[in-house]
Amino acid sequence: MIVAAALVAAAPANAQRQSLADRVGALEQQANNNQSNMDMLNQLNQLRTQMQALQSQVEQLQHDNEQLKQSAKDQYLDLDSRLNRLEGGAPV
């Protein structure tokens, strides 16, 4: 009878330990998930920074390209004008 009473008394304590272990496990899982979320957030921020830098480079290259196109056009028109003068033609 005493053994049965001890087992009955031990059952709630065992349940509490199990419940506590479950709660600790859940908290550990949540902490791991939070760390994963922080890692993903940091990676996202790095990707945004890289994207902004690349966008800036693209804009600079587009600007440089437009300047080069205009310079090539100006040089072509200058050369055409000089050739026309040498040939005795009317300037364009």
Secondary structure, DSSP 4 states (H G I P E B T S, - for coil): -HHHHHHHHHHHHHHHHHHHHHHHHHHHHHHHHHHHHHHHHHHHHHHHHHHHHHHHHHHHHHHHHHHHHHHHHHHHHHHHHHHHHHHTPPP-
